[in-house]
Amino acid sequence: MKVFVTGGSGFVGGHLIERLVAAGHTVTAMARSASSAAAVTAYGATAVRCGLDDLAAAHLEGCEAVVHAAAYVEDWGPKEAYWEANVVGTERALAAARAAGASRFVSIGTEAAFFTGEALVGLDESAPLPLRQRFAYSETKAEAEKRVLAAEGEGFVTVSLRPRLVWGPRDATVLPTLVEMARRGAFVWLDGGAQKTSTCHVFNLCEAVRLSLRPEAPGGAYFVADAGETTVRAFLSALAESQGVSLGGLSLPGSVMRPVSAGLERFWRLASIEKAPPMTAFAIAMLSRSITVKTDKIASALGYRPVITRDEGLAALRV
């Protein structure tokens, strides 16, 4: 199958290209710049020079499926940036896919579409998306998913995968941030890191995408995760230790830090400070709440089974 990938130069997108090529697919990938083109080419795709702002059917010529991994994932920024990339960009990708005659569209969503600041325990696909949202990332990813699922029609199957806390080799956000904070002695647990969490190794997410591309795979939304649950402290400690650093034991109460971070954001916006604040309400809320998801539906409908365990993934990261 010929597959077009957006966001192919990123952490998830790069692994997707590699795994899809290894599975026998021919992959072309969106490349907004010369550096992006070099990256997707190195992963095994043919680079197509375009971006979400000008993506058109011509860029997807001959493609039977689209895997949409591009998104604005920062936890700080103007709402317009989130909306343009996550909602408008998804609509453009859907329109280009249909116009090009693609028969399948797989979007990389997130459990964060359900996150309003409270715990999410045992979340499954029966849960409706929130009517009110607090965070721009959550709101725009929820809106994007609505459009993806609504676009399904005759000859056009759409899938939204919802991984929880994606991690693994080449992660350029979570792990580097942990290491940098640990080395500065700046890391602080919230409520001791006792919150329960699901995780999703990037290889397991790629497996879910591979299964979603099969002609017989049904459309719909699916949570994706590693086998079993863990705690924030156990997982982040193991991630940091894989790089030879310790996160220490300093802890603050989430009940205090949540309003502090929200107040700091309000001040930042009133002062029109462009640089991100030292902490954001979204990040603090995410780290101080339990978030676990169930994968029964994807196991039943797509035959999903994790291809790597959490312990195996951590062992592979050790330096």
Phi, psi and omega in degrees: 000140175268123187238135175257131182243130170262150181073023186291341180273355180274181181303301180292314183300321179296317177294323178300314179301311182301315184290322180291320177297317179297331180277000176101004179277152170266126188241130167246152186218142176297136178220113184278341185215172178297322180292321176295319178298318179296321182293311183291329177294319179296328179283344176118006181260162170269123184284137175239116186284104177191173176223177179296338182282342180228015181299131182220170183303325182300330180287343184252021186306125178081358182280134179267341181212155176236133171248114188259101182249354181287139179193160172267108190248008179296152176266011176211138178158170179291145181302327181299325180293319177297313184295315183298315183283312190277325182261300181297319179298320177294320178298320179294319179296319177297315181297318180294320180297314180294317181295330181277353179087015177294148182254355185213139182225117180246119182253139176271102178267210183194150173293341180297343176300339180260357190271117177246009179114350180254166181297148175232101186245126181066034182294132175228180188288354176283345182286131177282153174295145182299145176285330179236139182241151178257330190243138184299320180297312180299314182298314185284329175289327175293317179296320178297317180297320178304317182291323178297311183291326180288340183281349181297139180196190182304119178076011182218102182264133180239141182228137172240115178266136185241079178286150176249118175056076183285135183213171178140188181297143180075007173304125183253010183236289188298304185295312179300323179294317178301313182298315182296317180292321179297318181291334176271354184069028186255359183281137179228128174286155171250122183054035177073005181072025184280355183298141176279148180210148165267160177223165178217105175297142184300330177294324179289324174297317178298323177296320178297322177295315180304315180294325181291339182275350180295140184304329183272354184290129180285153177284179178126187181254141183218131170283146180229134181202165171290165177290134175078168178250166175216192173246159178303317182294314182297317184288310182293325176298316180294321177300311181296318181295333178295340179253010175080021178235158179245142180273354177075189186237005181297133182220147175231154180286133178298328181297336177270316187288332179297308178292329178297314181294323178294319178294321178297320177298316180300316179297316181302318181287319178298325180275359179055042178275122184283322180296142180298143176292164182296340172212148179243154181298322181296311182296316181294318179296316180299318183283343185252010180234145173287134178220110178228147182232156177257146182242021181300320185293313182291330176293318182285314187280324186246353183076025182293132170220134179305138179266351178214140178274165178299316180296320178295319179295319179294318179299321181291338181275345186298135180264000000 
